[in-house]
Amino acid sequence: MPRKARQIIISQNTLYHVVSRGNNQQKIFRKAQDFKKFLKIIKKTKEQYPFYFYSYSLLPNHYHLQIETQETPISKIMHKINFLYAIYFRKRYKGSGHLFQERFFCKAINKDSYFWELGAYINLNAVKAKLTKKPENYKWSSCLFYYKKDYNENLIDQKKFLEYIDEDFEKARRIYLKFIEERLKENDKSQKLPSFIDEKTI
């Protein structure tokens, strides 16, 4: 059965929580090379269609991204990312058919209320999935970059993310790490989802 046409999302300067899962819960990342390739595709897409990229968590059968659009619609950005990765994956593993379940889940988030909250949720996702006990130790998450004082890569927009709360970069970084630690403790005590998270994303 053909898929229904996806409604084009045209909002600009909007913060999004994006989730995409493997079709039938299959693994979309099998080896380290796959994770690396996906991140390279994000960087390539970001150069072509500029957007702000704040947080990510890549798990074996799905991923979470925190993206703020600029001029390019989120639908165009995500189509590019998933399309290029699907081509790579099929070529590498000689597969056919749909790699991703449907296309992707995307929800606009209130930036003033949940900017850091969403970032923390994504950065703690590997802990929730029991892939690590310390979020900064998970190799395929943006969390480790926020533990670096001298982050000089261009994958995530670390400085913009931190300075959204405080213009003093180092002060903001320390506050965010404390925020992460507090959310980690809260997650240990509660099974409730943050109010901005849709059950479809988990």
C-alpha positions, 0 to 999 in steps of 0.5 A: 500500500502506498504511503500517504503524502506527508504534509509539508511543514513550512515553519521557519525559526522553529524548534523541533523534536525529530524522531525516526525509527527503523521499519519493524523496529529493525536496527538502522545503525549496526556498526560504528561506521553507520553512526559516523556516516549518519552524522556526516550526512547531517553535517553535509545537509546542514551546509546545504540547508543551514539549520541549528543543530543542538542535540542528538541521540543515535540508538541502534533502532532509532534516533532523536534530534533537536533542530531549529530551522532557519529558512529551509522547512524541516520536512526538506531537511529530514527528507535529505538526511533520511534519503541519503542515509537509506541509500548508504545503508542499502548499499552497505548491507545489500537490503531493499524496501523501507529502512525507516518506519513511515518517514519521521515524527516531528513535533514543534516545541515551545522554545521559551519553555522547553529549550533546555528541557528537550536537549536534556531529554535527548541527551539522557535517552541512552541512559533511559535505553540502558545503554550507559549509566553516564550520558557523557560516556555514550559515544553517539550522543551530543551530551559528551560535547557539552562536557567539553570546555573547548568544543571546536567541531562544527556538528552541533551549535553548542555555543548558541544552545548554551548562550540562549540561557546566559551570555557567559558561555562557561557559566551557562555550560556549568548550569546546563551540566547541573541541569542534566544531572538533576534530570538524571536523578529525576528520571531515576525516581519517576517514569513520567514523560516530560509534558512536551514529549509525545508517547509516539516518540518513545 
